[in-house]
């Protein structure tokens, strides 16, 4: 077995955590904020990019992700946010956020 290889049981969970930790490192800091704070940050951008997803099992929820000054901001709402004109919006199938 190669040095550092992880197999089976607990090792599989450790491997999944390692992959997730590296994904977070690659993407930078992700800050979860309330919807009103997210809206305030959106207003500060002239031509920003917002990624969003509409989904849910028992009830619909909306997830939003944007970058502001090099930091990613995330929010989840029960109702859609009103995005200003000029914002580029990308709808995705899924937004996954680590716990």
Buried (B, 14 or more C-beta within 10 A) or exposed (E): EEEEEBEEEEEEEEBEEEEEEEEEEEEEEBEEBEBEEBBEBBEEBEEBEBBBBEEEEEEEBBBBBBBBEEEBBBBBBEEEBEBEEEBEEEEEEEBEEEE
